[in-house]
C-alpha cells in the first residue's frame, strides 16, 4: 500500500480540497470532511495510508 501526502488547500462546507505535496501537480482532490481528522484547517498537512487520513 502506498503513502500519499497532502495539504488542505481550501475548505468548502462539508468538503475539503486537498493538494498532493509528494509529487508536482496542480490537481486537487475533493474529500468529504467526515473522512478527515477533526481539527483540520487550511494548510494542515495530511498523510494518506491504508485508506485513512491522519495529520502529518
Secondary structure, DSSP 8 states (H G I E B T S, - for coil): ---EEEEEEEEETTEEEEEESSS----EEEEEGGGS-TT--TT-EEEEETTEEEE-
